[in-house]
């Protein structure tokens, strides 16, 4: 869950969370960057493959995808406030709809269980969608990636 917080808040790789997700801007910048010059193409083919993202970032992206698939509003809010914003239980309770008393722990437990179920359905990292545009966000372009 710490990986999820760092990915969403933009703490990995020094990027900021100014667009829909910090990783989206970074990923689009890699996709639309210029190809290496002809002399460097051979060197790139000889080099061993290195992953574009770290395992921690990939883990955070998977949790973000699973979190977006949660159906219940309270489940999503409870996980977001607990793990991303790191709010205390009493502050979380004020933001949830219809939750009174010590029931925040029950909502969080149910949300974790639902999130684990979705993560098991996702399986491995090959199920990440090839798009970087999230619902409600503009389609990333080259102009958005330039400093």
C-alpha positions, 0 to 999 in steps of 0.5 A: 500500500505504500507503493500505491501511495507513492505512485498516486502522490507522485513520490517516485521518480521525482515527478509531480502529481499535477496530471490525472496520475503522475505516472501517466505524464511520465509514461506518455513522455517515454512513448512519444520521445524521439527514436535514438539516432541510427548509430545508437540503435545498434548499441541499444540492441546490444544492451541488456533489457532494462525495465521501464518501471520499477517493481514498486511502481508497477505494484502501485499501478496494479493497486490503483487499477484494482482500487478504481474497480471497487464498486462501493463508494465507502470502500474506495474512500476508506482506502484512499483516506487511510493509505494515501492521505493517512488520516486517523480513523475518526477523520475517515468516519466523518467522510464516509456515508452512513458509517457511525461509531466504530464501524470504520474498521469494518468498512476498511476490512471489507474494502481490503477484502474486495481489493484483494479479490480484484487483485486476484482476478487481475493476476499478473502485470500483463493485464494492465491496459495499454492506455494512459488516459483515465476517465475524466482526464484529458488525453495526454499529448506531447505538449503536456509532457514538455517542461 
